[in-house]
Amino acid sequence: MPVRVQQQDFDCGAEIAALRGTDGRVGAVASFIGTVRDASEGADVATLTLEHYPGMTEKALDAICAEATSRWDVLDILVIHRFGELKPTDQIVLVAVSSAHRGEAFAACQYIMDYLKTEAPFWKKEATPQGDRWIEAKSSDDEAAARWRSR
């Protein structure tokens, strides 16, 4: 279950191919790629800066992946999350899950993203023409994560 928090960009195709490898048990790979939008809450976004606590962030991501592995029959999980200053269209995050069956891979991938948005210690600041602003947690992210608690 590789988890990487890094400044540099990543090659989604190469990362997913490496996750899949030559494992004949893999029947499905589900993935999510998050990117920087050029607008947020009605304002143009010039850059998005992500900050985190090294060590703590990786530990939180490991715990999220471990929980997903305990809930679904997955073969492997990859999470790559970037930090630093990013521009619109830049990749932020890749979550990829391999499994024998698509349902397990889809569910685990969605679970990881829902919890990554609410539990991983990242802080986001947008630079807009009106000035810089820190992004607050959204209630929709909390609601998405909460639905997994009843399962």
N, C-alpha and C positions, 0 to 999 in steps of 0.2 A: 504494500500500500504506500507507494511513494507520495510524499507531500513536499512541495517545494514553494518557498516564498522567495521571490527574486525580483530584481529590477529589470532584467533583460526580457525581451519578447521571446515567444516560443513558437515552434512550428507544430500546429495542431495535427496535421497529417502524420508527421514523423512520431509525435508523442503517442497518438492513438495506435499507430502501427506497432510501436514498441510495446505498448500495453498488451495488445492482442498477441503479438509474437507468433509462435508456431504452436500454440497450445490448442490441440485438437478438441478440447472440451468447450472452447469458446463458441457459442452459437449466436451471441449478441454482444454488441458494444453500444452503449448509450452515452451520449456526450452532451455537454452544454458549454458554450463559449460566450462569455460576457464581454461586451465592448463598451467603450466610452461613447456616450451620446453627445451630440453637438448642442443640445438644448435640455434644460431641466427646469421645471416649475415656471415656464414662461420666459426664461432668460437664456440667452446664448451662452454656451460654455466654451471658454478658450482652452482651459486645462482642468484636469482632475488630479489632485495630489492625494495619494494614499499613504498613510502612516500606520505603523504597527509596532508591537513590542516583540523584538526578536526572541526566539525561544518560547515565549508564551503563545505566540500565534501558531507556531508549528504544533505545539502540544494540544491546543484547542482543535486544530484541524485533524490531528491524529485521533483525538477522542470522537469527533464527529464521524470519521471514517470507520472507526472500530464499532461504533453503535450501528452504523449501516450494515456492516458485515455480520453483526449479531442478529439483525432483523431479516436480512435477505440472503439468499444463497448466491453470493457473488464470488467470482474467481479473483478479481483484482480491482483496485481503485487507484486512480491518479488524480491528484489535485495540484494544480499550479496556480498560484495567485501572485500577481505583481504588486509592487509598491513603488513609490516615487511619483514623479510628475508624468502624466499621460495626456495625450491629445485626443480629440474626437476621432473615432474609428480605431484607436489602439485597442488591442486585446487586454483585458484585465484578468480574466480567470478562465481556466479550463478544468472541468470535472468530467472524467471518463470512467465508466464502470463496465467491466466485462463479466459475463455470466453465461450459463448454458442457455438461458431463455430470456427473451426480451422483457417480459413483465418484471422480473427481478432487477434487471439492469435499469429500466426506466424508473422504477420506484426508488431504488437506491440513489440514483443520480438526482432525482428531484428532492429527495430527503436531504441529501448532502448540501445542495444549493440553498434550500430553505433554512437549514441550520447555519450554514456559512454566513448568510445575510444577518442572522440575529445573534449568533454565539461567538463568531470569530472576532478577535480584538483588532479590527481595522477602523481607522478614522479617515473620512473623506472630506476634502475641501475643494470646492469649485471656484475657479476664477471666472468671473462674469464682467461685462461692461459696468455693472453697478457696484462691483467690488467683490472681494473674496467672501465666501460663506461656507460654514461647516454644514455638512449634510446630516440632518437628524434622522434617527430611526423612523421607519414608516410603520404605521399600524398594520398595513397590509402584509408586511414581512412577518410581523409577530403572529398574525392570524394564520399565515401559511405554515409557520413552524408549529403553531399550537394544534393544528389538525392531526399531526403525527403523534401527539401525546396520548390521544385516545385509541391509538391502534396498537 
